[in-house]
Amino acid sequence: MSLWAFFIKGGYIMIPIFICGVITLAIIIERLIFLKNSQIDSEEFIEEIENLLKKRKIREAIEKCEESRKPIPNIIKAGLLKLDRTREEIKEAIDDSANHQIPELEKYLGILATIATVAPLLGLLGTVTGMVKAFMVIEMREGLVHPGELARGIWEALITTVGGLIVAIPAYLSYNYFVTRVNNLILEMEKSATKLIDIIFLIKRDEE
């Protein structure tokens, strides 16, 4: 049996399940690329920024952050732009920048979580409608039914269940994977921000 014939036997419920599957695949690919591009060696980057600040090359440090346009360089840039302010003001600027970065990191994850919940429910709905069709045939035939006459309803019941699970499982696994990666990146951002603030005020103290 071809994949298309398998899909058709699942009935109309397979259409929203298929759409959920396409959306899940698109989000997984997009998030993998985005998060890969968001990664940076934070320790090496902070070290480079520290060396520039020690040489009073503040403009060069800001330009280096602008070249990257990744979450960690973005929050570092926010701190550097407030270099002459108090520790609290620098920290507030970094926090504000981080609050703008986090929604981008978590983008589409809510959709993945929704699909992971909805897809099996759609499969269950297909199971119920398929069984309803099977019992309708039994009622119409007054119980004198050939097994082949029930096949359509049973096919729909089983295929929609399988389809819903096929979509829900990778959606759920990818959601947890991306949440873990985002949380790790946020933690890395926090560590980098703290380290930058310490570096700034250590340099200021040495200059006094």
C-alpha positions as CSV (number, residue, x, y, z in Angstrom):
1,M,0.0,0.0,0.0
2,S,1.4,3.4,-0.9
3,L,1.7,6.2,1.6
4,W,-1.0,8.2,-0.1
5,A,-3.4,5.3,0.0
6,F,-2.6,4.8,3.7
7,F,-3.2,8.5,4.2
8,I,-6.6,8.4,2.4
9,K,-7.8,5.5,4.5
10,G,-7.3,7.6,7.6
11,G,-10.2,9.9,6.5
12,Y,-10.6,13.7,7.0
13,I,-9.0,13.7,10.4
14,M,-5.6,13.0,8.8
15,I,-5.6,16.4,7.2
16,P,-5.1,18.4,10.5
17,I,-2.7,15.7,11.7
18,F,-0.7,16.1,8.5
19,I,-0.7,19.9,8.9
20,C,0.5,19.5,12.4
21,G,3.3,17.2,11.1
22,V,4.4,19.7,8.5
23,I,4.5,22.6,11.1
24,T,6.4,20.4,13.6
25,L,9.0,19.5,10.9
26,A,9.4,23.2,9.9
27,I,9.8,24.4,13.5
28,I,12.4,21.7,14.3
29,I,14.5,22.6,11.3
30,E,14.2,26.4,11.9
31,R,15.0,26.1,15.6
32,L,18.0,23.8,15.0
33,I,19.4,26.3,12.6
34,F,18.6,29.3,14.8
35,L,20.0,27.8,18.0
36,K,23.1,26.6,16.2
37,N,23.7,30.1,14.9
38,S,23.1,31.5,18.4
39,Q,25.9,29.5,20.0
40,I,29.2,31.1,20.8
41,D,32.3,30.3,22.8
42,S,31.3,32.7,25.6
43,E,34.6,32.4,27.6
44,E,36.7,33.2,24.6
45,F,34.5,36.1,23.6
46,I,34.5,37.6,27.1
47,E,38.3,37.2,27.2
48,E,38.6,39.2,23.9
49,I,36.3,41.9,25.3
50,E,38.3,42.1,28.5
51,N,41.5,42.5,26.5
52,L,40.0,45.4,24.5
53,L,38.6,47.1,27.7
54,K,42.0,46.9,29.4
55,K,43.5,48.7,26.3
56,R,40.6,51.2,26.6
57,K,39.4,50.2,23.1
58,I,35.7,50.5,24.1
59,R,34.5,51.3,20.6
60,E,36.3,48.3,19.2
61,A,34.7,46.1,21.9
62,I,31.2,47.4,20.9
63,E,31.9,46.9,17.2
64,K,33.0,43.3,18.0
65,C,29.6,42.7,19.7
66,E,27.8,44.2,16.7
67,E,29.6,41.9,14.3
68,S,28.2,38.8,15.9
69,R,24.6,39.8,16.6
70,K,24.1,36.7,18.8
71,P,22.4,36.7,22.2
72,I,25.6,36.9,24.3
73,P,27.3,39.6,22.3
74,N,24.0,41.5,22.3
75,I,23.8,41.6,26.1
76,I,27.5,42.4,26.4
77,K,27.0,45.3,24.0
78,A,24.2,46.6,26.2
79,G,26.5,46.6,29.2
80,L,29.3,48.3,27.3
81,L,27.0,51.1,26.2
82,K,26.5,51.9,29.9
83,L,30.2,51.6,30.8
84,D,30.3,54.9,32.7
85,R,27.3,54.1,34.8
86,T,26.8,52.4,38.2
87,R,26.9,48.7,38.6
88,E,23.1,48.7,39.0
89,E,22.5,50.6,35.8
90,I,24.8,48.4,33.8
91,K,23.1,45.3,35.2
92,E,19.7,46.7,34.4
93,A,20.8,47.4,30.8
94,I,22.0,43.9,30.5
95,D,18.8,42.5,32.0
96,D,16.7,44.5,29.6
97,S,18.7,43.3,26.6
98,A,18.4,39.7,27.9
99,N,14.6,40.1,28.2
100,H,14.5,41.0,24.5
101,Q,16.7,38.0,23.6
102,I,14.8,35.3,25.5
103,P,11.5,35.5,23.5
104,E,13.5,35.0,20.3
105,L,15.1,31.9,21.8
106,E,11.8,30.5,22.9
107,K,10.0,31.4,19.6
108,Y,7.7,28.6,18.3
109,L,8.2,26.4,21.3
110,G,4.7,27.0,22.5
111,I,3.4,25.8,19.1
112,L,5.5,22.6,19.5
113,A,4.0,22.0,23.0
114,T,0.5,22.6,21.6
115,I,1.0,20.1,18.8
116,A,2.4,17.5,21.1
117,T,-0.8,17.8,23.1
118,V,-3.3,18.2,20.2
119,A,-1.9,15.6,17.7
120,P,-2.8,12.5,19.9
121,L,-6.2,14.1,20.7
122,L,-6.8,14.3,16.9
123,G,-5.7,10.7,16.6
124,L,-8.2,9.8,19.4
125,L,-10.9,11.7,17.6
126,G,-10.2,9.8,14.4
127,T,-10.4,6.5,16.4
128,V,-13.8,7.5,17.8
129,T,-15.2,8.5,14.4
130,G,-13.8,5.4,12.8
131,M,-15.4,3.2,15.4
132,V,-18.7,5.1,15.0
133,K,-18.6,4.4,11.3
134,A,-18.0,0.7,12.0
135,F,-20.9,0.5,14.4
136,M,-23.2,2.4,12.0
137,V,-22.5,-0.3,9.4
138,I,-23.3,-3.0,12.0
139,E,-26.6,-1.2,12.7
140,M,-27.5,-0.8,9.1
141,R,-26.9,-4.5,8.4
142,E,-28.7,-5.5,11.6
143,G,-25.6,-7.4,12.8
144,L,-25.3,-9.5,9.7
145,V,-22.0,-7.9,8.7
146,H,-19.1,-9.2,6.7
147,P,-15.7,-8.3,8.3
148,G,-14.7,-6.5,5.1
149,E,-17.6,-4.0,5.5
150,L,-16.2,-2.9,8.8
151,A,-12.7,-2.4,7.3
152,R,-13.2,1.3,6.4
153,G,-14.1,2.4,9.9
154,I,-11.4,0.2,11.5
155,W,-8.8,1.5,9.1
156,E,-9.7,5.1,10.0
157,A,-9.6,4.4,13.7
158,L,-6.2,2.7,13.6
159,I,-4.5,5.0,11.0
160,T,-5.5,8.3,12.8
161,T,-4.2,6.9,16.1
162,V,-0.9,6.0,14.5
163,G,-0.7,9.4,12.6
164,G,-1.4,11.4,15.8
165,L,1.3,9.5,17.7
166,I,3.8,9.8,14.8
167,V,3.4,13.6,15.0
168,A,3.1,14.0,18.8
169,I,6.2,12.0,19.8
170,P,8.8,14.0,17.8
171,A,7.0,17.2,18.7
172,Y,7.2,16.4,22.4
173,L,10.8,15.2,22.3
174,S,12.0,18.2,20.2
175,Y,10.1,20.6,22.6
176,N,12.0,19.2,25.6
177,Y,15.3,19.3,23.7
178,F,14.9,22.9,22.6
179,V,13.7,24.0,26.1
180,T,16.9,22.4,27.6
181,R,19.1,24.1,25.0
182,V,17.4,27.5,25.5
183,N,17.8,27.2,29.3
184,N,21.4,26.4,28.9
185,L,21.9,29.4,26.7
186,I,20.1,31.6,29.1
187,L,22.3,30.3,32.0
188,E,25.4,31.0,29.8
189,M,24.1,34.6,29.2
190,E,23.7,35.2,32.9
191,K,27.2,33.9,33.6
192,S,28.6,36.1,30.8
193,A,26.8,39.2,32.1
194,T,28.0,38.6,35.7
195,K,31.6,38.1,34.4
196,L,31.4,41.3,32.3
197,I,30.2,43.4,35.2
198,D,33.1,42.1,37.4
199,I,35.6,42.8,34.6
200,I,34.3,46.4,34.1
201,F,34.6,47.3,37.8
202,L,37.9,45.5,38.3
203,I,39.4,47.5,35.5
204,K,37.8,50.7,36.9
205,R,39.3,50.0,40.3
206,D,42.7,49.4,38.8
207,E,42.6,52.7,37.0
208,E,41.7,54.7,40.1
